[in-house]
Amino acid sequence: MFIFLYLEYKENKIIDNLNNSEKYLKNAINDSRIKEDIGETYYYLHLVYDEYAKLDNNNSGYSKEECQKLSNEYLQKSKDLGYKHFMDK
């Protein structure tokens, strides 16, 4: 679900889709018990925060700098868990 919301945001730039994607991804981390699933979730959170950092009117509650820091942090967590997105393989 959260991936579709992210992709919907990418296509239509409706900020609610990006906000909901962030919410579902954070919940997925709390609910996930499989290391690879968490790595994938971190990867998608990286994408969400990367998009927040690009917004001129960022209503995420984080500054652009914080969003970029979180994006980098989640990408590193994903890599540390061994997750490789199909585009990166």
RAWO-V515772 format. One record per pair of residues at least 6 apart in sequence whose C-alpha atoms are under 7 Angstrom apart, sorted by the first residue. I is the first residue (numbers start at 0). GAP is how many residues later the second one is. Records with the same first field share a line. If there is no record, write none. Layout:
I = GAP + GAP
//
This chain:
1 = 19 + 22 + 23
2 = 18
4 = 12 + 13 + 16
5 = 11 + 12 + 15
7 = 9
8 = 6 + 8 + 9
17 = 30
21 = 23 + 26
24 = 16 + 20
28 = 9 + 12
31 = 6
34 = 46
35 = 45 + 47
38 = 38 + 39 + 42 + 44
39 = 38 + 43
41 = 32 + 33 + 35 + 36
42 = 31 + 32 + 35
44 = 29
45 = 24 + 25 + 26 + 28 + 29
46 = 24
48 = 18 + 19 + 21 + 22
49 = 17 + 18 + 21
51 = 6 + 8 + 15
52 = 11 + 14 + 15
//
